């Protein structure tokens, strides 16, 4: 994931096509469910995904955000 920006971590990715973008979103969703920590996911265009991590209940970043970001970074 990209570096922390204030109270959130944000990353935008581009994929070969719509199906690849959806596949990535589904893989992120599996990680998020396992961690019980859910990023904001924005699918736009036909192949772009923006992820934003923040712990809303804490008003900013927590260890859970950095841990999930690290797991997402390891997705191929």
mmCIF file as gemmi writes it, N, C-alpha and C atoms, coordinates in Angstrom:
data_model
loop_
_atom_site.group_PDB
_atom_site.id
_atom_site.type_symbol
_atom_site.label_atom_id
_atom_site.label_alt_id
_atom_site.label_comp_id
_atom_site.label_asym_id
_atom_site.label_entity_id
_atom_site.label_seq_id
_atom_site.pdbx_PDB_ins_code
_atom_site.Cartn_x
_atom_site.Cartn_y
_atom_site.Cartn_z
_atom_site.occupancy
_atom_site.B_iso_or_equiv
_atom_site.pdbx_formal_charge
_atom_site.auth_seq_id
_atom_site.auth_asym_id
_atom_site.pdbx_PDB_model_num
ATOM 1 N N . UNK Axp A 1 ? 0.863 -1.177 0 1 0 ? 1 A 1
ATOM 2 C CA . UNK Axp A 1 ? 0 0 0 1 0 ? 1 A 1
ATOM 3 C C . UNK Axp A 1 ? 0.899 1.228 0 1 0 ? 1 A 1
ATOM 4 N N . UNK Axp A 2 ? 0.32 2.34 -0.425 1 0 ? 2 A 1
ATOM 5 C CA . UNK Axp A 2 ? 1.064 3.598 -0.431 1 0 ? 2 A 1
ATOM 6 C C . UNK Axp A 2 ? 1.322 4.061 0.994 1 0 ? 2 A 1
ATOM 7 N N . UNK Axp A 3 ? 2.166 5.021 1.129 1 0 ? 3 A 1
ATOM 8 C CA . UNK Axp A 3 ? 2.477 5.571 2.45 1 0 ? 3 A 1
ATOM 9 C C . UNK Axp A 3 ? 1.246 6.208 3.071 1 0 ? 3 A 1
ATOM 10 N N . UNK Axp A 4 ? 1.265 6.303 4.382 1 0 ? 4 A 1
ATOM 11 C CA . UNK Axp A 4 ? 0.159 6.914 5.114 1 0 ? 4 A 1
ATOM 12 C C . UNK Axp A 4 ? 0.018 8.37 4.714 1 0 ? 4 A 1
ATOM 13 N N . UNK Axp A 5 ? -1.209 8.778 4.532 1 0 ? 5 A 1
ATOM 14 C CA . UNK Axp A 5 ? -1.537 10.156 4.189 1 0 ? 5 A 1
ATOM 15 C C . UNK Axp A 5 ? -2.409 10.705 5.308 1 0 ? 5 A 1
ATOM 16 N N . UNK Axp A 6 ? -1.817 11.292 6.327 1 0 ? 6 A 1
ATOM 17 C CA . UNK Axp A 6 ? -2.605 11.811 7.435 1 0 ? 6 A 1
ATOM 18 C C . UNK Axp A 6 ? -3.23 10.696 8.228 1 0 ? 6 A 1
ATOM 19 N N . UNK Axp A 7 ? -4.552 10.593 8.172 1 0 ? 7 A 1
ATOM 20 C CA . UNK Axp A 7 ? -5.269 9.609 8.975 1 0 ? 7 A 1
ATOM 21 C C . UNK Axp A 7 ? -5.7 8.389 8.172 1 0 ? 7 A 1
ATOM 22 N N . UNK Axp A 8 ? -5.099 8.172 6.985 1 0 ? 8 A 1
ATOM 23 C CA . UNK Axp A 8 ? -5.47 7.011 6.181 1 0 ? 8 A 1
ATOM 24 C C . UNK Axp A 8 ? -4.307 6.578 5.302 1 0 ? 8 A 1
ATOM 25 N N . UNK Axp A 9 ? -4.418 5.343 4.833 1 0 ? 9 A 1
ATOM 26 C CA . UNK Axp A 9 ? -3.485 4.801 3.852 1 0 ? 9 A 1
ATOM 27 C C . UNK Axp A 9 ? -4.291 4.611 2.577 1 0 ? 9 A 1
ATOM 28 N N . UNK Axp A 10 ? -3.784 5.119 1.472 1 0 ? 10 A 1
ATOM 29 C CA . UNK Axp A 10 ? -4.518 5.007 0.212 1 0 ? 10 A 1
ATOM 30 C C . UNK Axp A 10 ? -3.594 4.481 -0.879 1 0 ? 10 A 1
ATOM 31 N N . UNK Axp A 11 ? -4.178 3.644 -1.729 1 0 ? 11 A 1
ATOM 32 C CA . UNK Axp A 11 ? -3.441 3.12 -2.877 1 0 ? 11 A 1
ATOM 33 C C . UNK Axp A 11 ? -4.398 2.961 -4.038 1 0 ? 11 A 1
ATOM 34 N N . UNK Axp A 12 ? -3.928 3.333 -5.216 1 0 ? 12 A 1
ATOM 35 C CA . UNK Axp A 12 ? -4.706 3.131 -6.43 1 0 ? 12 A 1
ATOM 36 C C . UNK Axp A 12 ? -3.926 2.196 -7.344 1 0 ? 12 A 1
ATOM 37 N N . UNK Axp A 13 ? -4.636 1.215 -7.892 1 0 ? 13 A 1
ATOM 38 C CA . UNK Axp A 13 ? -4.014 0.225 -8.751 1 0 ? 13 A 1
ATOM 39 C C . UNK Axp A 13 ? -4.766 0.156 -10.071 1 0 ? 13 A 1
ATOM 40 N N . UNK Axp A 14 ? -4.045 -0.187 -11.128 1 0 ? 14 A 1
ATOM 41 C CA . UNK Axp A 14 ? -4.64 -0.415 -12.441 1 0 ? 14 A 1
ATOM 42 C C . UNK Axp A 14 ? -4.391 -1.861 -12.831 1 0 ? 14 A 1
ATOM 43 N N . UNK Axp A 15 ? -5.372 -2.454 -13.49 1 0 ? 15 A 1
ATOM 44 C CA . UNK Axp A 15 ? -5.297 -3.857 -13.883 1 0 ? 15 A 1
ATOM 45 C C . UNK Axp A 15 ? -5.486 -3.998 -15.391 1 0 ? 15 A 1
ATOM 46 N N . UNK Axp A 16 ? -5.193 -5.174 -15.901 1 0 ? 16 A 1
ATOM 47 C CA . UNK Axp A 16 ? -5.282 -5.419 -17.338 1 0 ? 16 A 1
ATOM 48 C C . UNK Axp A 16 ? -6.698 -5.246 -17.873 1 0 ? 16 A 1
ATOM 49 N N . UNK Axp A 17 ? -7.677 -5.607 -17.041 1 0 ? 17 A 1
ATOM 50 C CA . UNK Axp A 17 ? -9.064 -5.506 -17.492 1 0 ? 17 A 1
ATOM 51 C C . UNK Axp A 17 ? -10.003 -5.53 -16.28 1 0 ? 17 A 1
ATOM 52 N N . UNK Axp A 18 ? -11.301 -5.44 -16.559 1 0 ? 18 A 1
ATOM 53 C CA . UNK Axp A 18 ? -12.316 -5.4 -15.512 1 0 ? 18 A 1
ATOM 54 C C . UNK Axp A 18 ? -12.296 -6.665 -14.665 1 0 ? 18 A 1
ATOM 55 N N . UNK Axp A 19 ? -12.179 -7.81 -15.321 1 0 ? 19 A 1
ATOM 56 C CA . UNK Axp A 19 ? -12.19 -9.085 -14.592 1 0 ? 19 A 1
ATOM 57 C C . UNK Axp A 19 ? -11.027 -9.17 -13.606 1 0 ? 19 A 1
ATOM 58 N N . UNK Axp A 20 ? -9.853 -8.705 -13.999 1 0 ? 20 A 1
ATOM 59 C CA . UNK Axp A 20 ? -8.694 -8.726 -13.099 1 0 ? 20 A 1
ATOM 60 C C . UNK Axp A 20 ? -8.912 -7.788 -11.916 1 0 ? 20 A 1
ATOM 61 N N . UNK Axp A 21 ? -9.521 -6.64 -12.152 1 0 ? 21 A 1
ATOM 62 C CA . UNK Axp A 21 ? -9.813 -5.695 -11.067 1 0 ? 21 A 1
ATOM 63 C C . UNK Axp A 21 ? -10.792 -6.31 -10.07 1 0 ? 21 A 1
ATOM 64 N N . UNK Axp A 22 ? -11.827 -6.958 -10.578 1 0 ? 22 A 1
ATOM 65 C CA . UNK Axp A 22 ? -12.813 -7.611 -9.703 1 0 ? 22 A 1
ATOM 66 C C . UNK Axp A 22 ? -12.167 -8.753 -8.933 1 0 ? 22 A 1
ATOM 67 N N . UNK Axp A 23 ? -11.317 -9.515 -9.57 1 0 ? 23 A 1
ATOM 68 C CA . UNK Axp A 23 ? -10.616 -10.6 -8.891 1 0 ? 23 A 1
ATOM 69 C C . UNK Axp A 23 ? -9.792 -10.058 -7.726 1 0 ? 23 A 1
ATOM 70 N N . UNK Axp A 24 ? -9.089 -8.951 -7.952 1 0 ? 24 A 1
ATOM 71 C CA . UNK Axp A 24 ? -8.303 -8.336 -6.891 1 0 ? 24 A 1
ATOM 72 C C . UNK Axp A 24 ? -9.202 -7.884 -5.739 1 0 ? 24 A 1
ATOM 73 N N . UNK Axp A 25 ? -10.322 -7.234 -6.058 1 0 ? 25 A 1
ATOM 74 C CA . UNK Axp A 25 ? -11.257 -6.779 -5.029 1 0 ? 25 A 1
ATOM 75 C C . UNK Axp A 25 ? -11.747 -7.962 -4.2 1 0 ? 25 A 1
ATOM 76 N N . UNK Axp A 26 ? -12.054 -9.056 -4.843 1 0 ? 26 A 1
ATOM 77 C CA . UNK Axp A 26 ? -12.515 -10.246 -4.116 1 0 ? 26 A 1
ATOM 78 C C . UNK Axp A 26 ? -11.429 -10.798 -3.193 1 0 ? 26 A 1
ATOM 79 N N . UNK Axp A 27 ? -10.186 -10.751 -3.625 1 0 ? 27 A 1
ATOM 80 C CA . UNK Axp A 27 ? -9.091 -11.236 -2.786 1 0 ? 27 A 1
ATOM 81 C C . UNK Axp A 27 ? -8.866 -10.313 -1.593 1 0 ? 27 A 1
ATOM 82 N N . UNK Axp A 28 ? -8.99 -9.007 -1.822 1 0 ? 28 A 1
ATOM 83 C CA . UNK Axp A 28 ? -8.894 -8.053 -0.714 1 0 ? 28 A 1
ATOM 84 C C . UNK Axp A 28 ? -10.041 -8.297 0.272 1 0 ? 28 A 1
ATOM 85 N N . UNK Axp A 29 ? -11.234 -8.553 -0.252 1 0 ? 29 A 1
ATOM 86 C CA . UNK Axp A 29 ? -12.392 -8.806 0.607 1 0 ? 29 A 1
ATOM 87 C C . UNK Axp A 29 ? -12.157 -10.026 1.499 1 0 ? 29 A 1
ATOM 88 N N . UNK Axp A 30 ? -11.545 -11.073 0.97 1 0 ? 30 A 1
ATOM 89 C CA . UNK Axp A 30 ? -11.246 -12.258 1.776 1 0 ? 30 A 1
ATOM 90 C C . UNK Axp A 30 ? -10.285 -11.922 2.912 1 0 ? 30 A 1
ATOM 91 N N . UNK Axp A 31 ? -9.245 -11.16 2.607 1 0 ? 31 A 1
ATOM 92 C CA . UNK Axp A 31 ? -8.307 -10.74 3.652 1 0 ? 31 A 1
ATOM 93 C C . UNK Axp A 31 ? -9.008 -9.891 4.703 1 0 ? 31 A 1
ATOM 94 N N . UNK Axp A 32 ? -9.822 -8.957 4.239 1 0 ? 32 A 1
ATOM 95 C CA . UNK Axp A 32 ? -10.514 -8.047 5.147 1 0 ? 32 A 1
ATOM 96 C C . UNK Axp A 32 ? -11.467 -8.805 6.071 1 0 ? 32 A 1
ATOM 97 N N . UNK Axp A 33 ? -12.184 -9.758 5.538 1 0 ? 33 A 1
ATOM 98 C CA . UNK Axp A 33 ? -13.092 -10.554 6.365 1 0 ? 33 A 1
ATOM 99 C C . UNK Axp A 33 ? -12.318 -11.347 7.405 1 0 ? 33 A 1
ATOM 100 N N . UNK Axp A 34 ? -11.201 -11.935 6.993 1 0 ? 34 A 1
ATOM 101 C CA . UNK Axp A 34 ? -10.379 -12.699 7.94 1 0 ? 34 A 1
ATOM 102 C C . UNK Axp A 34 ? -9.848 -11.817 9.064 1 0 ? 34 A 1
ATOM 103 N N . UNK Axp A 35 ? -9.514 -10.572 8.726 1 0 ? 35 A 1
ATOM 104 C CA . UNK Axp A 35 ? -8.966 -9.638 9.712 1 0 ? 35 A 1
ATOM 105 C C . UNK Axp A 35 ? -10.051 -8.892 10.465 1 0 ? 35 A 1
ATOM 106 N N . UNK Axp A 36 ? -11.299 -9.005 10.012 1 0 ? 36 A 1
ATOM 107 C CA . UNK Axp A 36 ? -12.408 -8.218 10.551 1 0 ? 36 A 1
ATOM 108 C C . UNK Axp A 36 ? -12.052 -6.72 10.56 1 0 ? 36 A 1
ATOM 109 N N . UNK Axp A 37 ? -11.442 -6.323 9.448 1 0 ? 37 A 1
ATOM 110 C CA . UNK Axp A 37 ? -11.032 -4.918 9.268 1 0 ? 37 A 1
ATOM 111 C C . UNK Axp A 37 ? -11.202 -4.61 7.785 1 0 ? 37 A 1
ATOM 112 N N . UNK Axp A 38 ? -12.06 -3.665 7.465 1 0 ? 38 A 1
ATOM 113 C CA . UNK Axp A 38 ? -12.525 -3.506 6.092 1 0 ? 38 A 1
ATOM 114 C C . UNK Axp A 38 ? -12.132 -2.158 5.489 1 0 ? 38 A 1
ATOM 115 N N . UNK Axp A 39 ? -11.406 -2.19 4.377 1 0 ? 39 A 1
ATOM 116 C CA . UNK Axp A 39 ? -11.036 -0.947 3.707 1 0 ? 39 A 1
ATOM 117 C C . UNK Axp A 39 ? -12.214 -0.397 2.911 1 0 ? 39 A 1
ATOM 118 N N . UNK Axp A 40 ? -12.144 0.875 2.585 1 0 ? 40 A 1
ATOM 119 C CA . UNK Axp A 40 ? -13.048 1.434 1.587 1 0 ? 40 A 1
ATOM 120 C C . UNK Axp A 40 ? -12.491 0.995 0.236 1 0 ? 40 A 1
ATOM 121 N N . UNK Axp A 41 ? -13.355 0.465 -0.612 1 0 ? 41 A 1
ATOM 122 C CA . UNK Axp A 41 ? -12.944 -0.028 -1.931 1 0 ? 41 A 1
ATOM 123 C C . UNK Axp A 41 ? -13.753 0.711 -2.98 1 0 ? 41 A 1
ATOM 124 N N . UNK Axp A 42 ? -13.048 1.32 -3.922 1 0 ? 42 A 1
ATOM 125 C CA . UNK Axp A 42 ? -13.685 2.075 -4.996 1 0 ? 42 A 1
ATOM 126 C C . UNK Axp A 42 ? -13.197 1.513 -6.32 1 0 ? 42 A 1
ATOM 127 N N . UNK Axp A 43 ? -14.1 0.878 -7.067 1 0 ? 43 A 1
ATOM 128 C CA . UNK Axp A 43 ? -13.798 0.35 -8.394 1 0 ? 43 A 1
ATOM 129 C C . UNK Axp A 43 ? -14.288 1.377 -9.397 1 0 ? 43 A 1
ATOM 130 N N . UNK Axp A 44 ? -13.389 1.87 -10.248 1 0 ? 44 A 1
ATOM 131 C CA . UNK Axp A 44 ? -13.805 2.895 -11.207 1 0 ? 44 A 1
ATOM 132 C C . UNK Axp A 44 ? -13.109 2.679 -12.536 1 0 ? 44 A 1
ATOM 133 N N . UNK Axp A 45 ? -13.641 3.39 -13.531 1 0 ? 45 A 1
ATOM 134 C CA . UNK Axp A 45 ? -13.168 3.104 -14.871 1 0 ? 45 A 1
ATOM 135 C C . UNK Axp A 45 ? -13.513 1.654 -15.178 1 0 ? 45 A 1
ATOM 136 N N . UNK Axp A 46 ? -12.746 1.046 -15.973 1 0 ? 46 A 1
ATOM 137 C CA . UNK Axp A 46 ? -12.993 -0.37 -16.265 1 0 ? 46 A 1
ATOM 138 C C . UNK Axp A 46 ? -11.925 -1.255 -15.658 1 0 ? 46 A 1
ATOM 139 N N . UNK Axp A 47 ? -10.887 -0.616 -15.059 1 0 ? 47 A 1
ATOM 140 C CA . UNK Axp A 47 ? -9.789 -1.451 -14.557 1 0 ? 47 A 1
ATOM 141 C C . UNK Axp A 47 ? -9.043 -0.839 -13.369 1 0 ? 47 A 1
ATOM 142 N N . UNK Axp A 48 ? -9.637 0.11 -12.676 1 0 ? 48 A 1
ATOM 143 C CA . UNK Axp A 48 ? -8.935 0.78 -11.579 1 0 ? 48 A 1
ATOM 144 C C . UNK Axp A 48 ? -9.616 0.511 -10.237 1 0 ? 48 A 1
ATOM 145 N N . UNK Axp A 49 ? -8.791 0.33 -9.21 1 0 ? 49 A 1
ATOM 146 C CA . UNK Axp A 49 ? -9.28 0.1 -7.852 1 0 ? 49 A 1
ATOM 147 C C . UNK Axp A 49 ? -8.523 1.033 -6.915 1 0 ? 49 A 1
ATOM 148 N N . UNK Axp A 50 ? -9.274 1.757 -6.087 1 0 ? 50 A 1
ATOM 149 C CA . UNK Axp A 50 ? -8.664 2.577 -5.046 1 0 ? 50 A 1
ATOM 150 C C . UNK Axp A 50 ? -9.054 1.98 -3.699 1 0 ? 50 A 1
ATOM 151 N N . UNK Axp A 51 ? -8.048 1.738 -2.852 1 0 ? 51 A 1
ATOM 152 C CA . UNK Axp A 51 ? -8.266 1.225 -1.514 1 0 ? 51 A 1
ATOM 153 C C . UNK Axp A 51 ? -7.882 2.306 -0.511 1 0 ? 51 A 1
ATOM 154 N N . UNK Axp A 52 ? -8.7 2.47 0.509 1 0 ? 52 A 1
ATOM 155 C CA . UNK Axp A 52 ? -8.395 3.404 1.581 1 0 ? 52 A 1
ATOM 156 C C . UNK Axp A 52 ? -8.572 2.674 2.903 1 0 ? 52 A 1
ATOM 157 N N . UNK Axp A 53 ? -7.515 2.688 3.712 1 0 ? 53 A 1
ATOM 158 C CA . UNK Axp A 53 ? -7.546 2.061 5.027 1 0 ? 53 A 1
ATOM 159 C C . UNK Axp A 53 ? -7.491 3.127 6.107 1 0 ? 53 A 1
ATOM 160 N N . UNK Axp A 54 ? -8.365 2.988 7.079 1 0 ? 54 A 1
ATOM 161 C CA . UNK Axp A 54 ? -8.398 3.851 8.255 1 0 ? 54 A 1
ATOM 162 C C . UNK Axp A 54 ? -9.29 3.168 9.277 1 0 ? 54 A 1
ATOM 163 N N . UNK Axp A 55 ? -9.007 3.361 10.539 1 0 ? 55 A 1
ATOM 164 C CA . UNK Axp A 55 ? -9.864 2.819 11.582 1 0 ? 55 A 1
ATOM 165 C C . UNK Axp A 55 ? -10.794 3.94 12.021 1 0 ? 55 A 1
ATOM 166 N N . UNK Axp A 56 ? -11.974 3.956 11.423 1 0 ? 56 A 1
ATOM 167 C CA . UNK Axp A 56 ? -12.921 5.057 11.639 1 0 ? 56 A 1
ATOM 168 C C . UNK Axp A 56 ? -13.271 5.221 13.118 1 0 ? 56 A 1
ATOM 169 N N . UNK Axp A 57 ? -13.403 4.112 13.83 1 0 ? 57 A 1
ATOM 170 C CA . UNK Axp A 57 ? -13.777 4.188 15.251 1 0 ? 57 A 1
ATOM 171 C C . UNK Axp A 57 ? -12.683 4.826 16.099 1 0 ? 57 A 1
ATOM 172 N N . UNK Axp A 58 ? -11.443 4.83 15.582 1 0 ? 58 A 1
ATOM 173 C CA . UNK Axp A 58 ? -10.319 5.415 16.314 1 0 ? 58 A 1
ATOM 174 C C . UNK Axp A 58 ? -9.916 6.777 15.741 1 0 ? 58 A 1
ATOM 175 N N . UNK Axp A 59 ? -10.567 7.17 14.66 1 0 ? 59 A 1
ATOM 176 C CA . UNK Axp A 59 ? -10.276 8.468 14.062 1 0 ? 59 A 1
ATOM 177 C C . UNK Axp A 59 ? -8.943 8.55 13.344 1 0 ? 59 A 1
ATOM 178 N N . UNK Axp A 60 ? -8.434 7.432 12.888 1 0 ? 60 A 1
ATOM 179 C CA . UNK Axp A 60 ? -7.159 7.458 12.178 1 0 ? 60 A 1
ATOM 180 C C . UNK Axp A 60 ? -6.58 6.078 12.004 1 0 ? 60 A 1
ATOM 181 N N . UNK Axp A 61 ? -5.282 6.027 11.887 1 0 ? 61 A 1
ATOM 182 C CA . UNK Axp A 61 ? -4.592 4.78 11.616 1 0 ? 61 A 1
ATOM 183 C C . UNK Axp A 61 ? -4.273 4.014 12.897 1 0 ? 61 A 1
ATOM 184 N N . UNK Axp A 62 ? -4.414 2.693 12.799 1 0 ? 62 A 1
ATOM 185 C CA . UNK Axp A 62 ? -4.041 1.801 13.899 1 0 ? 62 A 1
ATOM 186 C C . UNK Axp A 62 ? -3.186 0.672 13.33 1 0 ? 62 A 1
ATOM 187 N N . UNK Axp A 63 ? -2.688 -0.167 14.207 1 0 ? 63 A 1
ATOM 188 C CA . UNK Axp A 63 ? -1.896 -1.313 13.781 1 0 ? 63 A 1
ATOM 189 C C . UNK Axp A 63 ? -2.681 -2.193 12.815 1 0 ? 63 A 1
ATOM 190 N N . UNK Axp A 64 ? -3.992 -2.297 12.979 1 0 ? 64 A 1
ATOM 191 C CA . UNK Axp A 64 ? -4.817 -3.116 12.087 1 0 ? 64 A 1
ATOM 192 C C . UNK Axp A 64 ? -4.723 -2.627 10.643 1 0 ? 64 A 1
ATOM 193 N N . UNK Axp A 65 ? -4.64 -1.317 10.446 1 0 ? 65 A 1
ATOM 194 C CA . UNK Axp A 65 ? -4.526 -0.764 9.09 1 0 ? 65 A 1
ATOM 195 C C . UNK Axp A 65 ? -3.196 -1.166 8.453 1 0 ? 65 A 1
ATOM 196 N N . UNK Axp A 66 ? -2.119 -1.031 9.205 1 0 ? 66 A 1
ATOM 197 C CA . UNK Axp A 66 ? -0.803 -1.366 8.674 1 0 ? 66 A 1
ATOM 198 C C . UNK Axp A 66 ? -0.663 -2.866 8.417 1 0 ? 66 A 1
ATOM 199 N N . UNK Axp A 67 ? -1.255 -3.672 9.287 1 0 ? 67 A 1
ATOM 200 C CA . UNK Axp A 67 ? -1.202 -5.127 9.1 1 0 ? 67 A 1
ATOM 201 C C . UNK Axp A 67 ? -1.955 -5.531 7.832 1 0 ? 67 A 1
ATOM 202 N N . UNK Axp A 68 ? -3.173 -5.01 7.643 1 0 ? 68 A 1
ATOM 203 C CA . UNK Axp A 68 ? -3.944 -5.348 6.453 1 0 ? 68 A 1
ATOM 204 C C . UNK Axp A 68 ? -3.254 -4.808 5.204 1 0 ? 68 A 1
ATOM 205 N N . UNK Axp A 69 ? -2.701 -3.61 5.261 1 0 ? 69 A 1
ATOM 206 C CA . UNK Axp A 69 ? -1.985 -3.049 4.122 1 0 ? 69 A 1
ATOM 207 C C . UNK Axp A 69 ? -0.823 -3.953 3.715 1 0 ? 69 A 1
ATOM 208 N N . UNK Axp A 70 ? -0.118 -4.483 4.693 1 0 ? 70 A 1
ATOM 209 C CA . UNK Axp A 70 ? 0.989 -5.379 4.415 1 0 ? 70 A 1
ATOM 210 C C . UNK Axp A 70 ? 0.504 -6.658 3.734 1 0 ? 70 A 1
ATOM 211 N N . UNK Axp A 71 ? -0.611 -7.197 4.195 1 0 ? 71 A 1
ATOM 212 C CA . UNK Axp A 71 ? -1.168 -8.4 3.577 1 0 ? 71 A 1
ATOM 213 C C . UNK Axp A 71 ? -1.608 -8.116 2.152 1 0 ? 71 A 1
ATOM 214 N N . UNK Axp A 72 ? -2.215 -6.978 1.917 1 0 ? 72 A 1
ATOM 215 C CA . UNK Axp A 72 ? -2.645 -6.607 0.561 1 0 ? 72 A 1
ATOM 216 C C . UNK Axp A 72 ? -1.437 -6.463 -0.347 1 0 ? 72 A 1
ATOM 217 N N . UNK Axp A 73 ? -0.354 -5.872 0.163 1 0 ? 73 A 1
ATOM 218 C CA . UNK Axp A 73 ? 0.863 -5.713 -0.642 1 0 ? 73 A 1
ATOM 219 C C . UNK Axp A 73 ? 1.429 -7.037 -1.104 1 0 ? 73 A 1
ATOM 220 N N . UNK Axp A 74 ? 1.178 -8.106 -0.375 1 0 ? 74 A 1
ATOM 221 C CA . UNK Axp A 74 ? 1.707 -9.415 -0.745 1 0 ? 74 A 1
ATOM 222 C C . UNK Axp A 74 ? 0.85 -10.138 -1.779 1 0 ? 74 A 1
ATOM 223 N N . UNK Axp A 75 ? -0.313 -9.584 -2.121 1 0 ? 75 A 1
ATOM 224 C CA . UNK Axp A 75 ? -1.121 -10.188 -3.18 1 0 ? 75 A 1
ATOM 225 C C . UNK Axp A 75 ? -0.394 -10.019 -4.507 1 0 ? 75 A 1
ATOM 226 N N . UNK Axp A 76 ? -0.351 -11.073 -5.322 1 0 ? 76 A 1
ATOM 227 C CA . UNK Axp A 76 ? 0.326 -10.936 -6.625 1 0 ? 76 A 1
ATOM 228 C C . UNK Axp A 76 ? -0.462 -10.044 -7.583 1 0 ? 76 A 1
